[in-house]
Amino acid sequence: MKTAHDPRHQKRREIVKALFAETYFKQERRDDIVVKIFRNRKRLDKKIAGSAPDWPIDKLNRIDLAILRLAVYELENKDAPPKVVIDEAVELAKEFGSDNSASFINGVLGTIYKND
């Protein structure tokens, strides 16, 4: 059973924090996955933008964008089942995002999953 103390959830929390911080300032110490996500951010952002055409990337809440980048990266790499990735992203959105973040992220990731 998944809990907030699950090490995989904790790792995702740290990655989202690092991705969010990186949108403001280049970080000195970066996890390998953060480096990989930033290396591929144009491709990831293109997928996100295609699934949320009413929301240009530069207008998205930065924490939502960080969560989406991590989730899309995980969906592409198939490190976890898609439903787990989406559920984790929604949980992170509930924890870090605004009132509408969870439903927005669920919709965007559902569209990406359905189209891939």
Phi and psi restraints in degrees (value plus and minus 20) as a CYANA .aco file:
   2 LYS   PHI     -95.1   -55.1
   2 LYS   PSI     116.3   156.3
   3 THR   PHI    -152.1  -112.1
   3 THR   PSI     148.5   188.5
   4 ALA   PHI     -85.5   -45.5
   4 ALA   PSI     -36.6     3.4
   5 HIS   PHI    -117.2   -77.2
   5 HIS   PSI     -16.6    23.4
   6 ASP   PHI     -79.1   -39.1
   6 ASP   PSI     110.4   150.4
   7 PRO   PHI     -79.0   -39.0
   7 PRO   PSI     -53.2   -13.2
   8 ARG   PHI     -88.1   -48.1
   8 ARG   PSI     -58.8   -18.8
   9 HIS   PHI     -86.8   -46.8
   9 HIS   PSI     -62.7   -22.7
  10 GLN   PHI     -81.1   -41.1
  10 GLN   PSI     -60.2   -20.2
  11 LYS   PHI     -83.8   -43.8
  11 LYS   PSI     -63.8   -23.8
  12 ARG   PHI     -82.6   -42.6
  12 ARG   PSI     -59.2   -19.2
  13 ARG   PHI     -78.5   -38.5
  13 ARG   PSI     -65.7   -25.7
  14 GLU   PHI     -85.5   -45.5
  14 GLU   PSI     -58.8   -18.8
  15 ILE   PHI     -84.7   -44.7
  15 ILE   PSI     -64.5   -24.5
  16 VAL   PHI     -81.6   -41.6
  16 VAL   PSI     -62.7   -22.7
  17 LYS   PHI     -80.1   -40.1
  17 LYS   PSI     -63.0   -23.0
  18 ALA   PHI     -86.9   -46.9
  18 ALA   PSI     -61.8   -21.8
  19 LEU   PHI     -83.6   -43.6
  19 LEU   PSI     -60.7   -20.7
  20 PHE   PHI     -83.3   -43.3
  20 PHE   PSI     -67.6   -27.6
  21 ALA   PHI     -81.5   -41.5
  21 ALA   PSI     -57.7   -17.7
  22 GLU   PHI     -84.8   -44.8
  22 GLU   PSI     -44.6    -4.6
  23 THR   PHI     -90.8   -50.8
  23 THR   PSI     -37.1     2.9
  24 TYR   PHI    -120.9   -80.9
  24 TYR   PSI     -66.8   -26.8
  25 PHE   PHI    -164.2  -124.2
  25 PHE   PSI     124.3   164.3
  26 LYS   PHI     -84.2   -44.2
  26 LYS   PSI     107.3   147.3
  27 GLN   PHI    -108.6   -68.6
  27 GLN   PSI     123.2   163.2
  28 GLU   PHI     -88.2   -48.2
  28 GLU   PSI     -71.4   -31.4
  29 ARG   PHI    -126.6   -86.6
  29 ARG   PSI     104.2   144.2
  30 ARG   PHI    -151.6  -111.6
  30 ARG   PSI     117.4   157.4
  31 ASP   PHI     -86.0   -46.0
  31 ASP   PSI     130.3   170.3
  32 ASP   PHI     -76.0   -36.0
  32 ASP   PSI     -60.6   -20.6
  33 ILE   PHI     -87.3   -47.3
  33 ILE   PSI     -53.8   -13.8
  34 VAL   PHI     -84.7   -44.7
  34 VAL   PSI     -62.7   -22.7
  35 VAL   PHI     -81.4   -41.4
  35 VAL   PSI     -65.3   -25.3
  36 LYS   PHI     -83.4   -43.4
  36 LYS   PSI     -61.3   -21.3
  37 ILE   PHI     -84.5   -44.5
  37 ILE   PSI     -63.8   -23.8
  38 PHE   PHI     -88.7   -48.7
  38 PHE   PSI     -51.5   -11.5
  39 ARG   PHI     -84.0   -44.0
  39 ARG   PSI     -51.9   -11.9
  40 ASN   PHI    -125.9   -85.9
  40 ASN   PSI      -6.0    34.0
  41 ARG   PHI     -83.3   -43.3
  41 ARG   PSI     -52.5   -12.5
  42 LYS   PHI     -83.9   -43.9
  42 LYS   PSI     -63.4   -23.4
  43 ARG   PHI     -87.8   -47.8
  43 ARG   PSI     -63.4   -23.4
  44 LEU   PHI     -82.6   -42.6
  44 LEU   PSI     -64.9   -24.9
  45 ASP   PHI     -83.5   -43.5
  45 ASP   PSI     -53.9   -13.9
  46 LYS   PHI     -84.6   -44.6
  46 LYS   PSI     -61.5   -21.5
  47 LYS   PHI     -84.5   -44.5
  47 LYS   PSI     -63.0   -23.0
  48 ILE   PHI     -82.8   -42.8
  48 ILE   PSI     -67.6   -27.6
  49 ALA   PHI     -82.1   -42.1
  49 ALA   PSI     -57.8   -17.8
  50 GLY   PHI     -87.8   -47.8
  50 GLY   PSI     -45.4    -5.4
  51 SER   PHI    -115.5   -75.5
  51 SER   PSI     -28.3    11.7
  52 ALA   PHI    -158.0  -118.0
  52 ALA   PSI      44.2    84.2
  53 PRO   PHI     -82.4   -42.4
  53 PRO   PSI     -42.6    -2.6
  54 ASP   PHI    -100.7   -60.7
  54 ASP   PSI     -26.3    13.7
  55 TRP   PHI    -145.1  -105.1
  55 TRP   PSI      74.6   114.6
  56 PRO   PHI     -79.4   -39.4
  56 PRO   PSI     126.3   166.3
  57 ILE   PHI     -72.1   -32.1
  57 ILE   PSI     -62.6   -22.6
  58 ASP   PHI     -91.4   -51.4
  58 ASP   PSI     -29.8    10.2
  59 LYS   PHI    -121.1   -81.1
  59 LYS   PSI     -28.9    11.1
  60 LEU   PHI     -91.2   -51.2
  60 LEU   PSI     126.5   166.5
  61 ASN   PHI     -77.7   -37.7
  61 ASN   PSI     112.0   152.0
  62 ARG   PHI     -83.2   -43.2
  62 ARG   PSI     -52.9   -12.9
  63 ILE   PHI     -91.2   -51.2
  63 ILE   PSI     -58.5   -18.5
  64 ASP   PHI     -81.9   -41.9
  64 ASP   PSI     -62.2   -22.2
  65 LEU   PHI     -82.9   -42.9
  65 LEU   PSI     -61.1   -21.1
  66 ALA   PHI     -82.0   -42.0
  66 ALA   PSI     -64.2   -24.2
  67 ILE   PHI     -84.2   -44.2
  67 ILE   PSI     -64.3   -24.3
  68 LEU   PHI     -83.4   -43.4
  68 LEU   PSI     -62.3   -22.3
  69 ARG   PHI     -79.9   -39.9
  69 ARG   PSI     -65.3   -25.3
  70 LEU   PHI     -82.1   -42.1
  70 LEU   PSI     -67.6   -27.6
  71 ALA   PHI     -84.5   -44.5
  71 ALA   PSI     -63.4   -23.4
  72 VAL   PHI     -84.5   -44.5
  72 VAL   PSI     -60.8   -20.8
  73 TYR   PHI     -78.9   -38.9
  73 TYR   PSI     -65.7   -25.7
  74 GLU   PHI     -86.4   -46.4
  74 GLU   PSI     -58.4   -18.4
  75 LEU   PHI     -82.3   -42.3
  75 LEU   PSI     -60.7   -20.7
  76 GLU   PHI     -87.0   -47.0
  76 GLU   PSI     -57.8   -17.8
  77 ASN   PHI    -107.2   -67.2
  77 ASN   PSI     -28.1    11.9
  78 LYS   PHI      33.4    73.4
  78 LYS   PSI      16.6    56.6
  79 ASP   PHI     -92.6   -52.6
  79 ASP   PSI     -43.7    -3.7
  80 ALA   PHI    -163.1  -123.1
  80 ALA   PSI     138.3   178.3
  81 PRO   PHI     -79.0   -39.0
  81 PRO   PSI     123.5   163.5
  82 PRO   PHI     -74.0   -34.0
  82 PRO   PSI     -60.7   -20.7
  83 LYS   PHI     -85.8   -45.8
  83 LYS   PSI     -52.2   -12.2
  84 VAL   PHI     -88.6   -48.6
  84 VAL   PSI     -64.6   -24.6
  85 VAL   PHI     -79.6   -39.6
  85 VAL   PSI     -66.9   -26.9
  86 ILE   PHI     -85.1   -45.1
  86 ILE   PSI     -64.2   -24.2
  87 ASP   PHI     -80.5   -40.5
  87 ASP   PSI     -63.5   -23.5
  88 GLU   PHI     -82.9   -42.9
  88 GLU   PSI     -62.1   -22.1
  89 ALA   PHI     -82.5   -42.5
  89 ALA   PSI     -61.4   -21.4
  90 VAL   PHI     -84.3   -44.3
  90 VAL   PSI     -61.8   -21.8
  91 GLU   PHI     -83.0   -43.0
  91 GLU   PSI     -61.6   -21.6
  92 LEU   PHI     -84.5   -44.5
  92 LEU   PSI     -57.9   -17.9
  93 ALA   PHI     -84.7   -44.7
  93 ALA   PSI     -59.2   -19.2
  94 LYS   PHI     -84.1   -44.1
  94 LYS   PSI     -56.8   -16.8
  95 GLU   PHI     -96.2   -56.2
  95 GLU   PSI     -63.9   -23.9
  96 PHE   PHI    -127.5   -87.5
  96 PHE   PSI     -45.0    -5.0
  97 GLY   PHI    -109.0   -69.0
  97 GLY   PSI    -190.6  -150.6
  98 SER   PHI    -104.6   -64.6
  98 SER   PSI    -197.1  -157.1
  99 ASP   PHI     -80.3   -40.3
  99 ASP   PSI     -52.5   -12.5
 100 ASN   PHI    -115.2   -75.2
 100 ASN   PSI     -25.2    14.8
 101 SER   PHI     -80.1   -40.1
 101 SER   PSI     -64.5   -24.5
 102 ALA   PHI     -81.0   -41.0
 102 ALA   PSI     -66.5   -26.5
 103 SER   PHI     -89.7   -49.7
 103 SER   PSI     -57.3   -17.3
 104 PHE   PHI     -81.6   -41.6
 104 PHE   PSI     -69.7   -29.7
 105 ILE   PHI     -84.3   -44.3
 105 ILE   PSI     -60.6   -20.6
 106 ASN   PHI     -80.1   -40.1
 106 ASN   PSI     -63.4   -23.4
 107 GLY   PHI     -85.6   -45.6
 107 GLY   PSI     -65.1   -25.1
 108 VAL   PHI     -83.2   -43.2
 108 VAL   PSI     -67.7   -27.7
 109 LEU   PHI     -88.7   -48.7
 109 LEU   PSI     -55.2   -15.2
 110 GLY   PHI     -81.8   -41.8
 110 GLY   PSI     -61.0   -21.0
 111 THR   PHI     -85.2   -45.2
 111 THR   PSI     -64.6   -24.6
 112 ILE   PHI     -82.2   -42.2
 112 ILE   PSI     -65.0   -25.0
 113 TYR   PHI     -82.0   -42.0
 113 TYR   PSI     -63.9   -23.9
 114 LYS   PHI     -86.3   -46.3
 114 LYS   PSI     -55.0   -15.0
 115 ASN   PHI    -104.6   -64.6
 115 ASN   PSI     -34.3     5.7
